[in-house]
Amino acid sequence: MQDGAVYSCCHEKPAAIGNLNEKSLAEIMDDAPIRAWRRKSLDGKLACYKGCNLLTAEELAEPRHDSVESDYANVRRLKLQTGEFCNLDCVMCYWQDHRSPERLSDELLRERVDLGPIETIEIQGGEPLAMKEAKRYFEHAAALGKKISFLTNAIMINKRWAELIARHSAFVHVSINAATKATHEAINRGSRWERVLENVRLIREARERVGGEVEIIGHFTMIWRNVEEVPRFLERFRELGFDRADFGYDFRLPWLLRLAPLKKRRLRRATTEALNRDGTREATRAHRLRSLGLIDQPLNR
């Protein structure tokens, strides 16, 4: 996190296991707190399992390890929450201060995080491209041959960054949160629909030009205001320039849907129909749609 705190989950659960201002990541990864959480995980007793919307029941039931010990040489993935600063003001954003000056220091990361075994890095803000620390670390990691991916609102992408993304990212999540211009601009306040789609096109062109393999993902955070556009987004995401569709949701949405059962049933039918169109299921991360009861049948994805 931007204050140096280290968690084993991007939802900051079950608790912080250390801080980069005090120890290196390698030391934190094999310290007493994370060993205790690993034991609870192996025993199926982590309190956060019940409400987890990141892992499927199958993934939770099949731990990848059988020991509380960890070899840092086996660590492959790192996620960085670089700060709250953002050039937009999205209506559902849980960050309280979009102009906060607190940032995760790229100098601290270079000092306390050995990137040797790391293969993929994910950067999230705020808006990473609005923070010089995040951009400097992207270029530092890219120079070491790492794949650096991130979640962006895509407003600040230019030709240079489109090429950097095409060359050095495994994926880029674009926060679009709608299937139409009016809804997108009402939710991603300060954004411009046409500009976002033009910058997505820049990444696609750069990918073709450099022979990159970056996956361009349309990320749709569901809230009460946009949830009825989910079926339309499933129909349109390729037309909008995305390779895949992914979903998140605001914590209030499950409760609101329970209060509107007729709307939920209608939406479930439309979403299931859209998902069953040729090739859509295979290109959709639909776990959150299933957890909200917005699709009929179980999915493996």
N, C-alpha and C positions, 0 to 999 in steps of 0.2 A: 504494500500500500504506500501512498505518498509520504506517510510518516515513518516508513521503514519497517512497519510491522509485517510479519510473515504468517500466512495462513496456509492450511493444506487444501482449502476450498475457496473458490472465488466468491462464495456467499459469506465469507468470514465466519464460517462455522467449522468445527464446534467452538474454537477459540484461537487467539493468537498463540503461536508456538515459539515466538522469539522476535527479535528486532535486529535489522542489519546495522543499526547504530551501535550495537553492543557486541555482535558476533557475526562471523561469516555465514553465508548460507549453508556451506558444508557442515559447520559446527551445529547450526540450528537443526538441520535435517536428521541428526542422530542424537539429539538432546533428550532429556527426560520427558518434557511435555509431549512431544510427538510420539515417543514410544508408548506413552500411556494411551493416546488416542488410537494408535495402531492396534493395541490390545483390545480396546473396546470395539474397534471395527471388525477385527477377526471374530470376536464373540457375538457380533450382530447387535451390539448394545449402544451404538452411537445414537444420541437423542435426535439428531438431525435426519436420520434415515427416513423416519415416517413421513416427513413433508418434503423430501428431496425431489426437485423437478429437473435435476441435471442428469441423473442416472436412472436407467430403467430398473425394474424389479430384478430382471435377469442379471444385470451388471452388479447390483448390490448383493446378490446371492452368490456371486462367484468372485471372491477376492483374488487378486493377481499374485499375492504373496502370502506366505504362511509364517512370517517372522516379524517381530517388532523392530528388528534391526534393519538398517538401510545403508546401502553402499552408494555414496554420492556419485560414483562412477556410472551408476545405472540411471541417474536422473536425466530425463530427455526433454521435459517440457517445463517452461517457466511462463507465468503470467504476471504482468506488471500493471498495477493501477496507478497511473502516473500523476493523477491530480484531478481536481474538480473543474479546473478552468475550461470554459467552453465558449465558443462564439455564438452558440444558439441557446435557446431557453425552452426546451421541450416541456410540454405540459405535465408529463408523467415522471420527469426526472427526479430521482430521490436525492440527488446532490443538492445541498442547501445553498451553496455559495458558488455560482458559476464564475465569479471573478476572484476566487480564492488564490492568493499568491503561493500557497504551499504546493510544492512539486516534489516528486521523487527524483533525487539528485542522480544524474548520470555518472558523476564522479564517485558517489557512494557505491553505485552498482558496479563500476569497474573495479573498485577496491575490494568489495566484499562478496562478489559473485563470480566464481570461476565458471566461465562459459565452455570449458573444455568438453564435458560430456553432453551439454545441452544441444539439442537439434532444432527445436522450434521455440520461438518466443512470441507471446501474444501481448500486445500493448492495448490498454484501454484507458480512456480518460473519464470525465471530460472529453475534450477533443484532442487526441495526440498531436495532430498537425498544427494546433494552436499553441503548443508548448515546445520551446526550444530544447528543453532537456530530453524530451521524448524523441524529437527528431535527431538530436546528436547521438542518442543511444542506438537508434535504428541504424544509422550509418556506421557506428562503431561495430555493432554486431554483424552487419552485412559485410564489413571488411574482413571479418573472421570466418565468413562462409556460412553464417547461420541464416535460417529462414525466420523472418520477422513478420508477423501478421498483426492486424489490428482492426478495431471497430472504429469507424469514422462516419461523420455525417456527410463527407465527400464535398463539402463546400470549398475547402481550401486546397483541393488537389489541382495541380497544374501539370504541364507536360513533363517537367523534370520528375515530380513525384509519381506520376503515372508510370514512368519508366523504372524508377526505383522499386515500386511495388511489383511491377511485372517481372523484374529480375530477381528480387530478393524475398518476396512474400509467398507463403504457401496458400494463403487465402486472404481476402479482405472482406470484412462484413460492412456493408453500407446500411446505415440506419435510415430506413425510408418510411416505415410505419404507416403505410397507406397504399391504396391502389389507384388513387386519383390525386390530382394536383391540389384541389381545394382542401381535402382532408390532410394531406401531407403538410401543407403550409400552415394549417390551423394547429397541428400538433407539434411539428418541428418549427417552432416560432423563430422567425429570422431566416429560415431556409427559402430556397427557390427551387421548385420542382425541375424546371428546365435545366438549371445549372447542375443539379445533382445528376440528372440523366446524361448531360453532356460530359461530365467528368467520369462517369462510368464508361462512356464510350471511349474516352481517352485511354483508360486502363486497358480496354479490350484491344484497341489499336496498338498500344505499346506491347501487349502480350504477343500479338501476332508478329509484330516487327522484330522483337528480340527472341522469339521462340520460348517465352516463359510458360509456366504451368500454373500460375496463380488462379485460384478459384474465386470468382466474384459472386458473393452471396448477398442476397437481399434480406435484410433483417427487419422483421416486423414485430414490434412490441405491442401486444394486444392490450387495449384499454376499452372501457365502455364506449368511448366516442368513435373508435375505429373498427371494433370487432366485426361488424357486419360487412366490412370490406375484405375479410379474410378469403372468402371464396373467389372474389374478383382478383385478389392478389395472386392466388394460386393459378388462375387462368392467364394472368398477364406478366408474371415475373420474367419469363424469357423475352417477351416483347420489350420489356423495360431494360434489358441488357444483362440480366443476372443468369448465372449458371445454375444456381440453387436457391431455394427458399428456406429460411429458418425463422423460428418464432420464439418470442419470450412473452411474458405477460406481467402486468401490474398486480401487486398482491391483493388489490381490492376486487379484481375481476371475478374470481371464483364465487365470492359472496354475492356479487351483483347478478351473476348468471343464475344462481340458485333462486333469486327473487323473481326471475323472469323465465319460468319454465317453457312457456309457449315460444318465446323468442329463441331460447336455447335449442329447442327441438327443430325449429325452422332453420336455424343456423347450422345445426348438425347435418341436416339433410343436404343443404347447399354445399357445405364444406366437404362432406364425404363424396358427393358427386364430382366436385372440382378435383379432388385428390385422386379420384379413380380414372381421370383422363390419361390418355397415353403418355407414359414417361414422367408424369407429374409426381407420382408416389416415389419413384426412384431418386428424384431430384429434390426431395423435401425432407427436412429434419422435422418430423411430425410428433415427436415425443410430447411436447407441451400441448399440442392440439388434443392428443389422447388424454393427457392428465386433466384437461378442462372438460372432457366429455364432448368435444366438438367434432369427433369423428366416430363412426359406428363401430368399426371392427378394430381388434388389437393390431398393433404394428410392431415389427421388429426394430424399426428405426427409432 
